[in-house]
Amino acid sequence: MSPSTWGLLAALVAVYLPALAIPGPNFLAVTQASLELSRSHGVATALGVASGSTLLATLAAAGAGLLLGHAGPAQRVAALLGGAYLLVLARSIWRQSRSAQPAGLVRVERGSVPASYRKGLLTNLSNPKALVFFSTIFAGLLGAGAPWSIRAAAVATIFCCSMSWHLSLATLFTRATVRAAYARMRRGLLRGTSLLIGGFGLRLVWQAAAGR
C-alpha cells in the first residue's frame, strides 16, 4: 500500500479508537454479559458488536460516494439527531454516576451463547452513535473517489479495532481485580465520559445548525 493509504488508515484508527473507548451501548452490552453471565457470553457479545461494526463499515464504504454526494440537508438532520442523542446519553450516564450500583441498558437475561451474539449485533446496529460515525466521519475520511482496495482496507481496519477492543473488554471484566478497580473508579469514569459525550454532542448540534 502507498504512504497515503497508510496515512488514511492511521487517521481512521486515530478517530475510531477514542469512539470505541467512550462507554456506550456496546460497552455496556459486552461488560454486562461478562460480569453477570460468563466469559463465553461476553466473548459472544463482543463478536456480535464487532460484526455490527464491520457491517456498518461495509455499507458506508460501498455507499461513501452516494452519502457525500447527497450530504446537504439530510446530513445536517442526521448530525442534529445524532448530537441530540449524544446529549441525552450524556445526561443518562451522569445520572448513572449518582447511583450506587452500575446500571446498564437492560437487564441481562441468562440465555444461550448465540443469543448473546445476536444481542451484541443488534445493540450495535441500533446504536445511533455508530450510525453517525460510519455515515459521516468514516465515509468522509474515505471520500467519494477512494478505490475499492482502500475501502476494503478501511473495513478490515474497523474489524480489527472493534474485535480487539471488545474482546479485551470481555476478557478483562471477568477478572475480580478489574471488577474491583472499576467499582472504585466508576463514578469518576462515568462523569468524565458524560462530559466528553456531551461536548461531542454539542459540537455536532452546533456544526449542523451552522451548516458546516
Summary of the structure (lengths in Angstrom):
residues: 212
radius of gyration: 17.6
end to end distance: 32.3
largest distance: 51.5
contacts: 693
relative contact order: 0.22
helix: 82%
strand: 0%
